[in-house]
Every structure is written in C-alpha cells, then in structure tokens.
C-alpha cells in the first residue's frame, strides 16, 4: 500500500463531503504517482487538516493511502515526493488470549475512557475483569444529568463527572492529543466500531459529540461483557485490602451493600473528581504527590465571530465547519494562561459532582451547530501556590472556589446558578448587569455581577486580566467586551498524582495500577484510553 502525504488542496475545490474529497484526492494522487485514475484500486483518507494561516488562501491538507495496479514500490519511488510504502496491518492490536496470565480476576475501578479501554484489553486477553463504576449506565446517567439541569437536584454518584464513559462523555468527545502512541488508531477504530462517525479516523481535530458518546460507551461496555468481563454500575470502591504492601482485595459498595472482592490486581482509573478515593488512598498509605493543575473560567463568544476571525471571508464554507482555536499566553509573571477543551458551536455545562458546589465545563453535539463557541480559560496552579505539607491541599483549593461560586450564584434565587461577568467589565473590575450580544449557555442560569474576583484566587483572576488583552491580539475579538466569563472551571486536571513505577504499578503497593487522568497520567480521551491500554499490557506482563 502507498501512503501519499501533504496533498494541499485549495478550499474552493472541495464541497466538504467525504466522497467529494476522495474524488479530488484521487485525481491529485494519480498525477503525483504518474498513473491513471483507473489504476487506483482503493483509496482511503488517513488525515485531514486545515491550513488557515493565510485566510485568503486556505488549504485543506490530506494524507491518503492507496492500492494501485502494478509494482507499488517502483511507483512510490518514482513519485514526485511525499509517497512511501506502508504495511497493510496496523502496528498495534489488543492483547490476545493470555491464559498463562490467569489468576484472580483483576478489578478496574472507574469506567471512563482509561478504565473502559483497560477493561476491554484485559477482557480481550481472557482475564475476565470486573469493571466497577460508581455512576449509572449511559441511559440512566443521561436522565440524571437532565434531571439536575431541570430541577437542581443533584445525584452525587451519577452526573457529568461520574457514570459510564466518565467526564469525557459530556465534554464533546474531542479526540485531539499531543501525545504519540501506536494505539491511537486502534482506539479510534474501536470508537467507530461502537458507533462514532468514521470521520474521526482521519480528521486532524476529531470529535464524536456528546449526543453520540453515550451510545458509543454503552457499546464498548457491552463488548467487554461479550469477551467475558463483568460491569457493575452504582458500585463505588470504599476500601482496599492491603497486606504486606500487596493488594489482596477491594471493598465495593453496590446499591448500599458492601462486598469484598478478592483480587491481586486493582486498576485505579477513578477520574480526577473522585476526591473520596484520594482521601482513602492517603489514609491507607498509598504513595501520592502534589502536581501542577489549572483553574479558571469558561469564556463564550459568538461562533460566527470566531469563524470570521480565523477564516475571514471563507467563514461558513462547508469544508471548514465551525472554527476552533488553541491559545496560550506566557505572562511576565511566569504564569501561563491558556485555552482548553475548546467547544465550537457548543454549550457550557453544569459539571459539579458535589452538592453546594458550582463547576463549569463545555461540550458540543456532533453537528457543532450551537450559536456560541466556548472554551476553558485557565491559569496554571503550582504546588507552591497552596498549603504545603498536605498532599490533598490542591483539592481544598478547588473546593473552596466551587463553594464560593455556588454561594454567589445562589443570590439569583436558583441553586447551582453560576457567577458570570462580561469581559469588558471584568477588565475594569466592575459588575455586569446582563448580557450583550453573547447569551450565556450555562443551563442553570447565571448571576451577573463582579464575583469572579471573589470566587477565584487572586493570582488566577489577576493573570486572566493581564492576559485577555494579549490574547485579543492573537485572535481579533477574543477580548471583546461582551464575551462572557462563567465561573468556576476547576476540574480540567487532577492536583494529585498516584505515584507509579515505569512499569505502571504503584510504588508503594504491589498490584495497584494507577491509570488515566485521575491518577495524573493523562489529559483527554485519547491519552487516557492509551494509558488504559498500556496499564492492561503491564498488568498482563506482571502475571507471567
């Protein structure tokens, strides 16, 4: 098979559909390889990205793979650059039957992306894992989230943070990652096999959509069961049995009844909002360490304003879709302010998992057709910024801001309303009385005022004030006076790392396998899923 890269196609030659893009690529590839179009027996997209550095001459750049008539090696060698022979098979596959690694079934705690893919790999290897999730299955969880949005009655065990699929299920399903892993293609294909759009296999900025993800993660859970695994919902880990530094079992409370499960291996893929788990680990002496994390706000603009700023007169072209951005600003104070989890055509969501706290996050549906764009606008928080000699102190910093946000929002008369302020007023440190052209999308309503400076630590709101005018120079209108800031965005990453060896096992407790975002080793769906697969491989190898 021949891979042809760097096919630079002017925007005007594309209609935004997969068949149209393949037709255009086929013509270009035939010329590049010096063959007839009819000699191309098969063509598939492998990567698609947008180069909008010159707004007047936007390019869409493709990588494709083709099978052709004739000697492929000779044809590739004679091509005009950008062609190479690649193997048909993918470089990474799920572990196969591992009877030699049999033993007590491993227990995977947490059914987010890390836990799901870890359990999928263990089940594929024949180890019949038990996957326990404190929240509900996809359908029931969606109902609990909808109920909270409508009534303000929170289910602390099943919400936007907890439940099948983890926090990623209700945050757009963005699959971009800065990490490199041979497992990425397998992860994408598994999501497609479970119901995600095929486009994620080649899009440089793939996403699934929070309307599609519940069915996708439900399908993966069903596959785990088909392979011999077991999945428990409404099942929260409440204790670990540790003897002489080794895991001997785990205590799980399921529907109010505690059960001890004997096992020699527990995978901790609990997510960064499982604060009770961190407290438990600290209590039983599992090695933990403080780490840098981030806090800030959600910022909303009109999506059409972002489109125009990034695409100019080409905004709205069907081959482009809604524009996304990624920003970072390194301040003279040595703080960094950056965007995270940018949701084109998306919505700000009510993401708390604890009562009397307000937490924001963002999501998009699969069509990304919402009026607003939103992203987290975050400031790095270092261990030196909070109470020393307390490994859990970062959690206290998060909780403090979340509780203040709840109290400020409560002044609206609606529980779980969020404090909001216009960018222009925030920069002048004056209260906002209502929206301008950008209507906030946070579903429990907002309380306008000047609360962000009271809710956030001073170094965070001061960094945001210093950075917004600088970011406006990178994207025109980013610091527009009627852009909306909603607080508090506090769950972008974990302030704690569960310390593990290079093989992936806890440094203090044999048979304990920290995994994913909550353990401090990932930052998004793709990196968490890849870490889940790595952990499964290491667990299997440890049993040989």
Secondary structure by P-SEA (a helix, b strand, c coil): cccccccccccccccccaaaaaaaaaaaaaaaaccccccccbbbbcbbbbbcccccbbbbbbbbbbcccccaaaaaaaccccbbbbbcccccccccccccccccbbbbccccaaaaaaaaaaaaaccbbbbbbccccaaaaaaaaaaaaaccccccccccccccccccccccccccccccccaaaaaaaaaaaaccccccccccccccccccaaaaaaaaaaaaaaabbbbbccbbbcbbbbccccccccccccccbbbbbbccbbbccccccaaaaaaaaaaaccbbbbbbbbbbbbbbccaaaaaaacccccccccccccccbbbbbbcccccccccccccccbbbbbccccccbbbbbccccccccccbbbbbbbbbbccccccccccaaaaaaaaaaaaaaaaaaaccccccbbbbbcaaaaaacccccccccccccccccccccccccccccaaaaaaaaacaaaaaaaccccccccccccccccccccccccccccccccccccccccccccccccccaaaaaaaaaaaaaaaaaaac
